[in-house]
Amino acid sequence: MNRSPASKEAQDTSATHAFKVEHSANPLDEATREAALENPKFGSHFTDHMAIVTYTAERGWHDATICPRRPLMLDPAASVFHYGQEIFEGMKAYRTQHGDIVTFRPRENARRFRDSARRMAMPELPEKLFMQSLESLMACDHAWVPQGSGQSLYIRPFMIATEALLGVRPAREYQFIVIATPAGNYFDKACVDIWVTEHFARAAMGGTGAAKCGGNYAAGLMAQREAAEQGCDQVLFLDAATRRHVEELGGMNVVFVRDDNTLVTPRLTGTILPGITRDAITTIASYLNLAVEETQIAIDDIFEGAQSGRYREAFACGTAAVVSPIGRLKRRDHMVSFGDGENPGPITSSILANLTDIQYGRKPDPYGWVETLYRA
Ligand SMILES: *Cc1c(COP(=O)(O)O)cnc(C)c1O
């Protein structure tokens, strides 16, 4: 893949970017914070600090800072507002039973962030800087990682084009920022119902489907609204060209469990976001005696197989949703359920348990996926 000159420059940055720390003068008091952590609602509270690093074409990445979380001051012509040069990542920090703060496969997020940047003609952020931003933020805000079952601190690294520019070209100035919000379960129900949209497409060949960019989400919101009108929790997108093959949900990958103990999930074709959770699940499958098929999946086959019992279970997977069992699939006026449509199936439950046991450090991590961000 072609690299822009800007990206090469970013890769060559060998200087260590120690973060300068400016502590918040008025962090949230402990009682209020603890109350917020009791039953965290995704995105309703944010930690006291944020990480911020500036990029200019002249200086590369510089001024790495941890500072109190505060509004940004940007020129109204900043190109992120007009042409949408924005990418992000989503990851979680977990509190282990020893009180350490760990995270899951962060270097995969760093790598994907560079891939997304390249696709959007943005500068690549070196892995070292990505990792340091997480560690430095956690050094300040580790008390914000909740310890309840299924709880974590969701970390949102993102990059925006900040150059004041109405001409159409890649910007020459950017900010990389990391914020974090305590998270509990993403859905407040055991199984989610999914609407299969035939009106809207998420990504086409040659487009930005494999990049984690805000624009993909904006393009999916109408389909998500359509799903809600149909009484569903999430939307499933089909391929843009034929509308016959399963791709993914708006922000999660999808996996079906076939009756021959096989996990069936769409092959990555460039229009699907390569989920790290998806990858982890296909890796631990063999340990659970499950085969994996990454293939083209006809939506008709899924409906037929759910009806006949050939497909017994299905789930959505991603960092925020972890493993969320799918109860029902609805398309036009057809509806099928997996199992009884209300309760997670045994294989889905076992995958969820095995994955989270590794993430929370409850079981050994044979793959080297867990990295410590802060030691108690
Ligand atoms: C982030 C994301 C996923 C899930 O990726 P994870 O690395 O597992 O969190 C899936 N689909 C889309 C569209 C996404 O943006």
The ligand as an SDF file (V2000), in Angstrom:
LIG
                    3D

 15 15  0  0  0  0  0  0  0  0999 V2000
  -14.8280   -1.2220   16.1680 C   0  0  0  0  0  0  0  0  0  0  0  0
  -15.7020   -1.9630   15.2170 C   0  0  0  0  0  0  0  0  0  0  0  0
  -15.8860   -3.3510   15.3010 C   0  0  0  0  0  0  0  0  0  0  0  0
  -15.3070   -4.2020   16.4030 C   0  0  0  0  0  0  0  0  0  0  0  0
  -13.9140   -4.1700   16.4810 O   0  0  0  0  0  0  0  0  0  0  0  0
  -13.1860   -4.5840   17.8360 P   0  0  0  0  0  0  0  0  0  0  0  0
  -11.7440   -4.4350   17.5220 O   0  0  0  0  0  0  0  0  0  0  0  0
  -13.5660   -6.0000   18.0910 O   0  0  0  0  0  0  0  0  0  0  0  0
  -13.6720   -3.6880   18.8970 O   0  0  0  0  0  0  0  0  0  0  0  0
  -16.6770   -3.9560   14.3370 C   0  0  0  0  0  0  0  0  0  0  0  0
  -17.2820   -3.2400   13.3700 N   0  0  0  0  0  0  0  0  0  0  0  0
  -17.1370   -1.9080   13.2690 C   0  0  0  0  0  0  0  0  0  0  0  0
  -17.8160   -1.1920   12.1750 C   0  0  0  0  0  0  0  0  0  0  0  0
  -16.3440   -1.2310   14.1870 C   0  0  0  0  0  0  0  0  0  0  0  0
  -16.2180    0.1000   14.0810 O   0  0  0  0  0  0  0  0  0  0  0  0
  1  2  1  0
  2  3  1  0
  2 14  2  0
  3  4  1  0
  3 10  2  0
  4  5  1  0
  5  6  1  0
  6  7  2  0
  6  8  1  0
  6  9  1  0
 10 11  1  0
 11 12  2  0
 12 13  1  0
 12 14  1  0
 14 15  1  0
M  END
$$$$
